[in-house]
Amino acid sequence: MRLLEDRIRIDGKVKDGDVLKVDGFLNHMIDVRFVAELGREFYRLYGSCGVNKILTIESSGIGVACLTAQFFDCPVVFAKKAKTTNIAPDTYTASVASYTHGNVNEILVSKEYLGPADKVLIIDDFLARGNALLGLMEIVKKSGAELVGAGIVIEKAYQDGGEKVRNMGVRVESLARIASMSVENGIEFCD
């Protein structure tokens, strides 16, 4: 998506440690109109698939998921990274290793919000090694819901996550696919 690639070129910052900072418009401060355009594109890609739930993981995916859900006219369910006192005791869980935070989280979704009648679209801000996506896919499978696919804002295509998930037969649509990036050379997008 050219609009997104241009915005990454202008406002994205490549940092040491294979980090792309897009927190000025995507996952810390959200440019709502811009992210709504990303949601509109996800709807163009998946709008005919009967999606009735969007699933994401806290916290960076929530903004994109909400602005996408308005086009599907469906609720957003987000996997929590910690069990709180106000969540129902009956949950689906999966373990997810976080590259950004350097830890493993047990993510969970209440069974009352996801089940066999659901057609689920997973939405997330980044796909690199695929750990978050695989964890969300595990929760969808445990729930008996149908996984329609995954909508990713930015994929680090030079890492194996996207290939791994696609090889499992899951439709993955990424709005920007990065072929390479470095502090010295900047960002190169896939064709």
Beta strands, then each sheet from edge to edge (+ up, - down):
strand 1: 13-15
strand 2: 19-21
strand 3: 53-57
strand 4: 76-79
strand 5: 91-98
strand 6: 103-110
strand 7: 119-127
strand 8: 146-156
strand 9: 172-182
strand 10: 186-189
sheet 1: 1+ 2-
sheet 2: 4+ 3+ 7+ 8+ 9+ 10-
sheet 3: 5+ 6-
end
